[in-house]
Amino acid sequence: MNPICIVDDEPSICSTVASILKDEGYKALVFPDAESFWLKLDSVEPSLVLLDVWLPGMDGMQLLKRLHDRFP
């Protein structure tokens, strides 16, 4: 099963969501910003991305556009 990726700069949100997903049997990976997620995208191959809109650097909307361009 491919992981669910959480991209958020708030550690408490990441840990809460990741904990819930793991309790339900999913593999969850956490990324603190869009750039770190983007660099790992090929090796991670997520099933789902939970994405914060307001992120430092590349924001969530920019990342969403990149994902849409890459996976139309």
PDB file of N, CA, C and O in Angstrom:
ATOM      1  N   MET A   1       0.841  -1.177   0.000  1.00  0.00           N
ATOM      2  CA  MET A   1       0.000   0.000   0.000  1.00  0.00           C
ATOM      3  C   MET A   1       0.889   1.244   0.000  1.00  0.00           C
ATOM      4  O   MET A   1       1.795   1.373   0.823  1.00  0.00           O
ATOM      5  N   ASN A   2       0.619   2.148  -0.927  1.00  0.00           N
ATOM      6  CA  ASN A   2       1.373   3.389  -0.981  1.00  0.00           C
ATOM      7  C   ASN A   2       0.941   4.297   0.167  1.00  0.00           C
ATOM      8  O   ASN A   2      -0.201   4.233   0.622  1.00  0.00           O
ATOM      9  N   PRO A   3       1.862   5.144   0.632  1.00  0.00           N
ATOM     10  CA  PRO A   3       1.562   5.961   1.807  1.00  0.00           C
ATOM     11  C   PRO A   3       0.637   7.136   1.504  1.00  0.00           C
ATOM     12  O   PRO A   3       0.440   7.534   0.356  1.00  0.00           O
ATOM     13  N   ILE A   4       0.089   7.661   2.571  1.00  0.00           N
ATOM     14  CA  ILE A   4      -0.607   8.943   2.528  1.00  0.00           C
ATOM     15  C   ILE A   4       0.397   9.976   3.022  1.00  0.00           C
ATOM     16  O   ILE A   4       0.975   9.820   4.097  1.00  0.00           O
ATOM     17  N   CYS A   5       0.604  11.022   2.242  1.00  0.00           N
ATOM     18  CA  CYS A   5       1.574  12.049   2.604  1.00  0.00           C
ATOM     19  C   CYS A   5       0.856  13.262   3.179  1.00  0.00           C
ATOM     20  O   CYS A   5      -0.160  13.720   2.656  1.00  0.00           O
ATOM     21  N   ILE A   6       1.412  13.759   4.260  1.00  0.00           N
ATOM     22  CA  ILE A   6       0.894  14.945   4.927  1.00  0.00           C
ATOM     23  C   ILE A   6       1.931  16.044   4.737  1.00  0.00           C
ATOM     24  O   ILE A   6       3.073  15.909   5.177  1.00  0.00           O
ATOM     25  N   VAL A   7       1.534  17.128   4.084  1.00  0.00           N
ATOM     26  CA  VAL A   7       2.442  18.249   3.850  1.00  0.00           C
ATOM     27  C   VAL A   7       1.894  19.434   4.638  1.00  0.00           C
ATOM     28  O   VAL A   7       0.916  20.063   4.235  1.00  0.00           O
ATOM     29  N   ASP A   8       2.536  19.728   5.765  1.00  0.00           N
ATOM     30  CA  ASP A   8       2.060  20.794   6.643  1.00  0.00           C
ATOM     31  C   ASP A   8       3.221  21.263   7.510  1.00  0.00           C
ATOM     32  O   ASP A   8       4.051  20.459   7.932  1.00  0.00           O
ATOM     33  N   ASP A   9       3.277  22.559   7.773  1.00  0.00           N
ATOM     34  CA  ASP A   9       4.361  23.111   8.579  1.00  0.00           C
ATOM     35  C   ASP A   9       4.020  23.193  10.063  1.00  0.00           C
ATOM     36  O   ASP A   9       4.826  23.687  10.850  1.00  0.00           O
ATOM     37  N   GLU A  10       2.849  22.721  10.457  1.00  0.00           N
ATOM     38  CA  GLU A  10       2.453  22.705  11.867  1.00  0.00           C
ATOM     39  C   GLU A  10       2.672  21.301  12.433  1.00  0.00           C
ATOM     40  O   GLU A  10       1.915  20.384  12.115  1.00  0.00           O
ATOM     41  N   PRO A  11       3.704  21.124  13.274  1.00  0.00           N
ATOM     42  CA  PRO A  11       4.007  19.788  13.803  1.00  0.00           C
ATOM     43  C   PRO A  11       2.838  19.120  14.526  1.00  0.00           C
ATOM     44  O   PRO A  11       2.666  17.905  14.424  1.00  0.00           O
ATOM     45  N   SER A  12       2.042  19.891  15.248  1.00  0.00           N
ATOM     46  CA  SER A  12       0.933  19.276  15.992  1.00  0.00           C
ATOM     47  C   SER A  12      -0.129  18.716  15.048  1.00  0.00           C
ATOM     48  O   SER A  12      -0.705  17.661  15.314  1.00  0.00           O
ATOM     49  N   ILE A  13      -0.385  19.412  13.959  1.00  0.00           N
ATOM     50  CA  ILE A  13      -1.342  18.906  12.968  1.00  0.00           C
ATOM     51  C   ILE A  13      -0.799  17.640  12.323  1.00  0.00           C
ATOM     52  O   ILE A  13      -1.519  16.653  12.173  1.00  0.00           O
ATOM     53  N   CYS A  14       0.469  17.672  11.944  1.00  0.00           N
ATOM     54  CA  CYS A  14       1.091  16.499  11.311  1.00  0.00           C
ATOM     55  C   CYS A  14       1.033  15.283  12.216  1.00  0.00           C
ATOM     56  O   CYS A  14       0.653  14.196  11.780  1.00  0.00           O
ATOM     57  N   SER A  15       1.409  15.462  13.472  1.00  0.00           N
ATOM     58  CA  SER A  15       1.436  14.303  14.372  1.00  0.00           C
ATOM     59  C   SER A  15       0.032  13.772  14.644  1.00  0.00           C
ATOM     60  O   SER A  15      -0.159  12.560  14.735  1.00  0.00           O
ATOM     61  N   THR A  16      -0.943  14.652  14.774  1.00  0.00           N
ATOM     62  CA  THR A  16      -2.319  14.211  15.017  1.00  0.00           C
ATOM     63  C   THR A  16      -2.870  13.434  13.830  1.00  0.00           C
ATOM     64  O   THR A  16      -3.405  12.337  13.991  1.00  0.00           O
ATOM     65  N   VAL A  17      -2.738  14.004  12.643  1.00  0.00           N
ATOM     66  CA  VAL A  17      -3.265  13.342  11.444  1.00  0.00           C
ATOM     67  C   VAL A  17      -2.525  12.031  11.188  1.00  0.00           C
ATOM     68  O   VAL A  17      -3.152  11.016  10.881  1.00  0.00           O
ATOM     69  N   ALA A  18      -1.197  12.043  11.312  1.00  0.00           N
ATOM     70  CA  ALA A  18      -0.411  10.825  11.091  1.00  0.00           C
ATOM     71  C   ALA A  18      -0.804   9.738  12.089  1.00  0.00           C
ATOM     72  O   ALA A  18      -0.908   8.567  11.724  1.00  0.00           O
ATOM     73  N   SER A  19      -1.019  10.116  13.325  1.00  0.00           N
ATOM     74  CA  SER A  19      -1.410   9.148  14.351  1.00  0.00           C
ATOM     75  C   SER A  19      -2.763   8.509  14.032  1.00  0.00           C
ATOM     76  O   SER A  19      -2.927   7.297  14.166  1.00  0.00           O
ATOM     77  N   ILE A  20      -3.717   9.316  13.618  1.00  0.00           N
ATOM     78  CA  ILE A  20      -5.042   8.790  13.256  1.00  0.00           C
ATOM     79  C   ILE A  20      -4.929   7.833  12.073  1.00  0.00           C
ATOM     80  O   ILE A  20      -5.513   6.749  12.085  1.00  0.00           O
ATOM     81  N   LEU A  21      -4.183   8.235  11.061  1.00  0.00           N
ATOM     82  CA  LEU A  21      -4.028   7.375   9.882  1.00  0.00           C
ATOM     83  C   LEU A  21      -3.346   6.058  10.238  1.00  0.00           C
ATOM     84  O   LEU A  21      -3.767   4.998   9.777  1.00  0.00           O
ATOM     85  N   LYS A  22      -2.301   6.118  11.051  1.00  0.00           N
ATOM     86  CA  LYS A  22      -1.594   4.894  11.448  1.00  0.00           C
ATOM     87  C   LYS A  22      -2.495   3.988  12.278  1.00  0.00           C
ATOM     88  O   LYS A  22      -2.465   2.768  12.120  1.00  0.00           O
ATOM     89  N   ASP A  23      -3.296   4.581  13.163  1.00  0.00           N
ATOM     90  CA  ASP A  23      -4.247   3.790  13.953  1.00  0.00           C
ATOM     91  C   ASP A  23      -5.254   3.061  13.066  1.00  0.00           C
ATOM     92  O   ASP A  23      -5.746   1.992  13.426  1.00  0.00           O
ATOM     93  N   GLU A  24      -5.554   3.639  11.916  1.00  0.00           N
ATOM     94  CA  GLU A  24      -6.500   3.033  10.975  1.00  0.00           C
ATOM     95  C   GLU A  24      -5.817   2.088   9.985  1.00  0.00           C
ATOM     96  O   GLU A  24      -6.467   1.547   9.090  1.00  0.00           O
ATOM     97  N   GLY A  25      -4.502   1.890  10.146  1.00  0.00           N
ATOM     98  CA  GLY A  25      -3.795   0.920   9.324  1.00  0.00           C
ATOM     99  C   GLY A  25      -3.099   1.466   8.092  1.00  0.00           C
ATOM    100  O   GLY A  25      -2.604   0.696   7.269  1.00  0.00           O
ATOM    101  N   TYR A  26      -3.056   2.787   7.953  1.00  0.00           N
ATOM    102  CA  TYR A  26      -2.392   3.394   6.807  1.00  0.00           C
ATOM    103  C   TYR A  26      -0.953   3.750   7.143  1.00  0.00           C
ATOM    104  O   TYR A  26      -0.603   3.977   8.301  1.00  0.00           O
ATOM    105  N   LYS A  27      -0.129   3.792   6.107  1.00  0.00           N
ATOM    106  CA  LYS A  27       1.233   4.293   6.263  1.00  0.00           C
ATOM    107  C   LYS A  27       1.184   5.790   5.984  1.00  0.00           C
ATOM    108  O   LYS A  27       0.712   6.205   4.925  1.00  0.00           O
ATOM    109  N   ALA A  28       1.663   6.600   6.914  1.00  0.00           N
ATOM    110  CA  ALA A  28       1.636   8.054   6.762  1.00  0.00           C
ATOM    111  C   ALA A  28       3.057   8.600   6.787  1.00  0.00           C
ATOM    112  O   ALA A  28       3.871   8.221   7.629  1.00  0.00           O
ATOM    113  N   LEU A  29       3.335   9.486   5.859  1.00  0.00           N
ATOM    114  CA  LEU A  29       4.619  10.181   5.817  1.00  0.00           C
ATOM    115  C   LEU A  29       4.364  11.671   5.953  1.00  0.00           C
ATOM    116  O   LEU A  29       3.425  12.207   5.364  1.00  0.00           O
ATOM    117  N   VAL A  30       5.208  12.339   6.735  1.00  0.00           N
ATOM    118  CA  VAL A  30       5.035  13.758   7.022  1.00  0.00           C
ATOM    119  C   VAL A  30       6.155  14.560   6.374  1.00  0.00           C
ATOM    120  O   VAL A  30       7.324  14.179   6.424  1.00  0.00           O
ATOM    121  N   PHE A  31       5.774  15.679   5.765  1.00  0.00           N
ATOM    122  CA  PHE A  31       6.729  16.604   5.158  1.00  0.00           C
ATOM    123  C   PHE A  31       6.412  18.007   5.666  1.00  0.00           C
ATOM    124  O   PHE A  31       5.255  18.426   5.630  1.00  0.00           O
ATOM    125  N   PRO A  32       7.430  18.745   6.145  1.00  0.00           N
ATOM    126  CA  PRO A  32       7.186  20.066   6.730  1.00  0.00           C
ATOM    127  C   PRO A  32       7.004  21.188   5.714  1.00  0.00           C
ATOM    128  O   PRO A  32       6.611  22.298   6.074  1.00  0.00           O
ATOM    129  N   ASP A  33       7.290  20.901   4.450  1.00  0.00           N
ATOM    130  CA  ASP A  33       7.147  21.932   3.418  1.00  0.00           C
ATOM    131  C   ASP A  33       7.003  21.276   2.052  1.00  0.00           C
ATOM    132  O   ASP A  33       7.277  20.088   1.882  1.00  0.00           O
ATOM    133  N   ALA A  34       6.571  22.072   1.088  1.00  0.00           N
ATOM    134  CA  ALA A  34       6.312  21.563  -0.259  1.00  0.00           C
ATOM    135  C   ALA A  34       7.588  21.105  -0.956  1.00  0.00           C
ATOM    136  O   ALA A  34       7.585  20.108  -1.679  1.00  0.00           O
ATOM    137  N   GLU A  35       8.676  21.837  -0.735  1.00  0.00           N
ATOM    138  CA  GLU A  35       9.927  21.489  -1.407  1.00  0.00           C
ATOM    139  C   GLU A  35      10.430  20.108  -1.003  1.00  0.00           C
ATOM    140  O   GLU A  35      10.843  19.326  -1.859  1.00  0.00           O
ATOM    141  N   SER A  36      10.398  19.801   0.289  1.00  0.00           N
ATOM    142  CA  SER A  36      10.885  18.487   0.728  1.00  0.00           C
ATOM    143  C   SER A  36       9.999  17.368   0.186  1.00  0.00           C
ATOM    144  O   SER A  36      10.501  16.302  -0.171  1.00  0.00           O
ATOM    145  N   PHE A  37       8.700  17.597   0.123  1.00  0.00           N
ATOM    146  CA  PHE A  37       7.806  16.605  -0.468  1.00  0.00           C
ATOM    147  C   PHE A  37       8.111  16.426  -1.951  1.00  0.00           C
ATOM    148  O   PHE A  37       8.214  15.296  -2.428  1.00  0.00           O
ATOM    149  N   TRP A  38       8.255  17.520  -2.678  1.00  0.00           N
ATOM    150  CA  TRP A  38       8.491  17.470  -4.123  1.00  0.00           C
ATOM    151  C   TRP A  38       9.773  16.694  -4.437  1.00  0.00           C
ATOM    152  O   TRP A  38       9.816  15.927  -5.398  1.00  0.00           O
ATOM    153  N   LEU A  39      10.806  16.894  -3.631  1.00  0.00           N
ATOM    154  CA  LEU A  39      12.075  16.198  -3.863  1.00  0.00           C
ATOM    155  C   LEU A  39      11.959  14.692  -3.639  1.00  0.00           C
ATOM    156  O   LEU A  39      12.704  13.924  -4.249  1.00  0.00           O
ATOM    157  N   LYS A  40      11.052  14.261  -2.789  1.00  0.00           N
ATOM    158  CA  LYS A  40      10.886  12.832  -2.472  1.00  0.00           C
ATOM    159  C   LYS A  40       9.744  12.172  -3.243  1.00  0.00           C
ATOM    160  O   LYS A  40       9.508  10.973  -3.093  1.00  0.00           O
ATOM    161  N   LEU A  41       9.043  12.935  -4.055  1.00  0.00           N
ATOM    162  CA  LEU A  41       7.833  12.438  -4.709  1.00  0.00           C
ATOM    163  C   LEU A  41       8.060  11.140  -5.476  1.00  0.00           C
ATOM    164  O   LEU A  41       7.262  10.211  -5.355  1.00  0.00           O
ATOM    165  N   ASP A  42       9.122  11.057  -6.256  1.00  0.00           N
ATOM    166  CA  ASP A  42       9.359   9.855  -7.065  1.00  0.00           C
ATOM    167  C   ASP A  42       9.592   8.614  -6.214  1.00  0.00           C
ATOM    168  O   ASP A  42       9.149   7.525  -6.577  1.00  0.00           O
ATOM    169  N   SER A  43      10.274   8.763  -5.097  1.00  0.00           N
ATOM    170  CA  SER A  43      10.554   7.596  -4.264  1.00  0.00           C
ATOM    171  C   SER A  43       9.383   7.247  -3.346  1.00  0.00           C
ATOM    172  O   SER A  43       9.282   6.112  -2.882  1.00  0.00           O
ATOM    173  N   VAL A  44       8.511   8.193  -3.085  1.00  0.00           N
ATOM    174  CA  VAL A  44       7.394   7.975  -2.165  1.00  0.00           C
ATOM    175  C   VAL A  44       6.171   7.386  -2.867  1.00  0.00           C
ATOM    176  O   VAL A  44       5.545   6.469  -2.337  1.00  0.00           O
ATOM    177  N   GLU A  45       5.823   7.890  -4.037  1.00  0.00           N
ATOM    178  CA  GLU A  45       4.640   7.465  -4.798  1.00  0.00           C
ATOM    179  C   GLU A  45       3.392   7.382  -3.919  1.00  0.00           C
ATOM    180  O   GLU A  45       2.874   6.290  -3.683  1.00  0.00           O
ATOM    181  N   PRO A  46       2.908   8.519  -3.436  1.00  0.00           N
ATOM    182  CA  PRO A  46       1.776   8.502  -2.502  1.00  0.00           C
ATOM    183  C   PRO A  46       0.450   8.126  -3.163  1.00  0.00           C
ATOM    184  O   PRO A  46       0.236   8.359  -4.353  1.00  0.00           O
ATOM    185  N   SER A  47      -0.421   7.543  -2.362  1.00  0.00           N
ATOM    186  CA  SER A  47      -1.798   7.284  -2.794  1.00  0.00           C
ATOM    187  C   SER A  47      -2.642   8.542  -2.661  1.00  0.00           C
ATOM    188  O   SER A  47      -3.576   8.766  -3.431  1.00  0.00           O
ATOM    189  N   LEU A  48      -2.299   9.353  -1.677  1.00  0.00           N
ATOM    190  CA  LEU A  48      -3.071  10.547  -1.350  1.00  0.00           C
ATOM    191  C   LEU A  48      -2.130  11.566  -0.728  1.00  0.00           C
ATOM    192  O   LEU A  48      -1.195  11.204  -0.015  1.00  0.00           O
ATOM    193  N   VAL A  49      -2.381  12.845  -1.001  1.00  0.00           N
ATOM    194  CA  VAL A  49      -1.603  13.928  -0.393  1.00  0.00           C
ATOM    195  C   VAL A  49      -2.566  14.841   0.350  1.00  0.00           C
ATOM    196  O   VAL A  49      -3.497  15.389  -0.242  1.00  0.00           O
ATOM    197  N   LEU A  50      -2.341  15.001   1.640  1.00  0.00           N
ATOM    198  CA  LEU A  50      -3.087  15.961   2.452  1.00  0.00           C
ATOM    199  C   LEU A  50      -2.209  17.202   2.544  1.00  0.00           C
ATOM    200  O   LEU A  50      -1.110  17.154   3.096  1.00  0.00           O
ATOM    201  N   LEU A  51      -2.689  18.292   2.009  1.00  0.00           N
ATOM    202  CA  LEU A  51      -1.844  19.443   1.729  1.00  0.00           C
ATOM    203  C   LEU A  51      -2.382  20.709   2.382  1.00  0.00           C
ATOM    204  O   LEU A  51      -3.540  21.079   2.192  1.00  0.00           O
ATOM    205  N   ASP A  52      -1.521  21.365   3.155  1.00  0.00           N
ATOM    206  CA  ASP A  52      -1.831  22.680   3.710  1.00  0.00           C
ATOM    207  C   ASP A  52      -1.703  23.712   2.594  1.00  0.00           C
ATOM    208  O   ASP A  52      -0.822  23.596   1.742  1.00  0.00           O
ATOM    209  N   VAL A  53      -2.564  24.707   2.593  1.00  0.00           N
ATOM    210  CA  VAL A  53      -2.504  25.744   1.559  1.00  0.00           C
ATOM    211  C   VAL A  53      -1.412  26.757   1.880  1.00  0.00           C
ATOM    212  O   VAL A  53      -0.669  27.166   0.987  1.00  0.00           O
ATOM    213  N   TRP A  54      -1.304  27.164   3.138  1.00  0.00           N
ATOM    214  CA  TRP A  54      -0.319  28.170   3.537  1.00  0.00           C
ATOM    215  C   TRP A  54       0.926  27.490   4.067  1.00  0.00           C
ATOM    216  O   TRP A  54       0.963  27.022   5.204  1.00  0.00           O
ATOM    217  N   LEU A  55       1.947  27.445   3.220  1.00  0.00           N
ATOM    218  CA  LEU A  55       3.231  26.837   3.568  1.00  0.00           C
ATOM    219  C   LEU A  55       4.345  27.840   3.295  1.00  0.00           C
ATOM    220  O   LEU A  55       4.197  28.711   2.437  1.00  0.00           O
ATOM    221  N   PRO A  56       5.459  27.727   4.018  1.00  0.00           N
ATOM    222  CA  PRO A  56       6.596  28.598   3.711  1.00  0.00           C
ATOM    223  C   PRO A  56       7.222  28.196   2.378  1.00  0.00           C
ATOM    224  O   PRO A  56       7.179  27.025   2.001  1.00  0.00           O
ATOM    225  N   GLY A  57       7.795  29.149   1.671  1.00  0.00           N
ATOM    226  CA  GLY A  57       8.389  28.841   0.364  1.00  0.00           C
ATOM    227  C   GLY A  57       7.288  28.585  -0.645  1.00  0.00           C
ATOM    228  O   GLY A  57       6.374  29.395  -0.804  1.00  0.00           O
ATOM    229  N   MET A  58       7.380  27.453  -1.324  1.00  0.00           N
ATOM    230  CA  MET A  58       6.330  27.070  -2.270  1.00  0.00           C
ATOM    231  C   MET A  58       5.052  26.790  -1.473  1.00  0.00           C
ATOM    232  O   MET A  58       5.046  25.933  -0.588  1.00  0.00           O
ATOM    233  N   ASP A  59       3.975  27.510  -1.786  1.00  0.00           N
ATOM    234  CA  ASP A  59       2.751  27.283  -1.019  1.00  0.00           C
ATOM    235  C   ASP A  59       1.977  26.081  -1.566  1.00  0.00           C
ATOM    236  O   ASP A  59       2.335  25.501  -2.591  1.00  0.00           O
ATOM    237  N   GLY A  60       0.922  25.732  -0.862  1.00  0.00           N
ATOM    238  CA  GLY A  60       0.158  24.547  -1.222  1.00  0.00           C
ATOM    239  C   GLY A  60      -0.490  24.617  -2.592  1.00  0.00           C
ATOM    240  O   GLY A  60      -0.592  23.603  -3.282  1.00  0.00           O
ATOM    241  N   MET A  61      -0.928  25.794  -2.993  1.00  0.00           N
ATOM    242  CA  MET A  61      -1.550  25.937  -4.312  1.00  0.00           C
ATOM    243  C   MET A  61      -0.524  25.750  -5.428  1.00  0.00           C
ATOM    244  O   MET A  61      -0.837  25.168  -6.467  1.00  0.00           O
ATOM    245  N   GLN A  62       0.686  26.235  -5.221  1.00  0.00           N
ATOM    246  CA  GLN A  62       1.747  26.034  -6.212  1.00  0.00           C
ATOM    247  C   GLN A  62       2.089  24.552  -6.327  1.00  0.00           C
ATOM    248  O   GLN A  62       2.275  24.035  -7.429  1.00  0.00           O
ATOM    249  N   LEU A  63       2.172  23.874  -5.188  1.00  0.00           N
ATOM    250  CA  LEU A  63       2.452  22.439  -5.212  1.00  0.00           C
ATOM    251  C   LEU A  63       1.314  21.687  -5.895  1.00  0.00           C
ATOM    252  O   LEU A  63       1.562  20.774  -6.683  1.00  0.00           O
ATOM    253  N   LEU A  64       0.090  22.055  -5.607  1.00  0.00           N
ATOM    254  CA  LEU A  64      -1.054  21.405  -6.241  1.00  0.00           C
ATOM    255  C   LEU A  64      -1.000  21.559  -7.756  1.00  0.00           C
ATOM    256  O   LEU A  64      -1.276  20.606  -8.484  1.00  0.00           O
ATOM    257  N   LYS A  65      -0.649  22.743  -8.233  1.00  0.00           N
ATOM    258  CA  LYS A  65      -0.528  22.962  -9.675  1.00  0.00           C
ATOM    259  C   LYS A  65       0.568  22.078 -10.259  1.00  0.00           C
ATOM    260  O   LYS A  65       0.382  21.479 -11.318  1.00  0.00           O
ATOM    261  N   ARG A  66       1.710  21.990  -9.578  1.00  0.00           N
ATOM    262  CA  ARG A  66       2.794  21.116 -10.053  1.00  0.00           C
ATOM    263  C   ARG A  66       2.340  19.663 -10.116  1.00  0.00           C
ATOM    264  O   ARG A  66       2.621  18.959 -11.086  1.00  0.00           O
ATOM    265  N   LEU A  67       1.642  19.221  -9.083  1.00  0.00           N
ATOM    266  CA  LEU A  67       1.149  17.841  -9.071  1.00  0.00           C
ATOM    267  C   LEU A  67       0.161  17.613 -10.213  1.00  0.00           C
ATOM    268  O   LEU A  67       0.207  16.581 -10.882  1.00  0.00           O
ATOM    269  N   HIS A  68      -0.714  18.561 -10.428  1.00  0.00           N
ATOM    270  CA  HIS A  68      -1.695  18.434 -11.511  1.00  0.00           C
ATOM    271  C   HIS A  68      -1.008  18.421 -12.872  1.00  0.00           C
ATOM    272  O   HIS A  68      -1.407  17.663 -13.756  1.00  0.00           O
ATOM    273  N   ASP A  69       0.016  19.247 -13.051  1.00  0.00           N
ATOM    274  CA  ASP A  69       0.757  19.262 -14.316  1.00  0.00           C
ATOM    275  C   ASP A  69       1.481  17.936 -14.551  1.00  0.00           C
ATOM    276  O   ASP A  69       1.567  17.455 -15.681  1.00  0.00           O
ATOM    277  N   ARG A  70       1.992  17.362 -13.487  1.00  0.00           N
ATOM    278  CA  ARG A  70       2.752  16.114 -13.605  1.00  0.00           C
ATOM    279  C   ARG A  70       1.851  14.886 -13.719  1.00  0.00           C
ATOM    280  O   ARG A  70       2.184  13.926 -14.413  1.00  0.00           O
ATOM    281  N   PHE A  71       0.728  14.923 -13.046  1.00  0.00           N
ATOM    282  CA  PHE A  71      -0.215  13.798 -13.048  1.00  0.00           C
ATOM    283  C   PHE A  71      -1.592  14.307 -13.484  1.00  0.00           C
ATOM    284  O   PHE A  71      -2.491  14.450 -12.655  1.00  0.00           O
ATOM    285  N   PRO A  72      -1.759  14.580 -14.785  1.00  0.00           N
ATOM    286  CA  PRO A  72      -3.025  15.179 -15.263  1.00  0.00           C
ATOM    287  C   PRO A  72      -4.237  14.266 -15.078  1.00  0.00           C
ATOM    288  O   PRO A  72      -5.353  14.643 -15.434  1.00  0.00           O
TER     289      PRO A  72
END
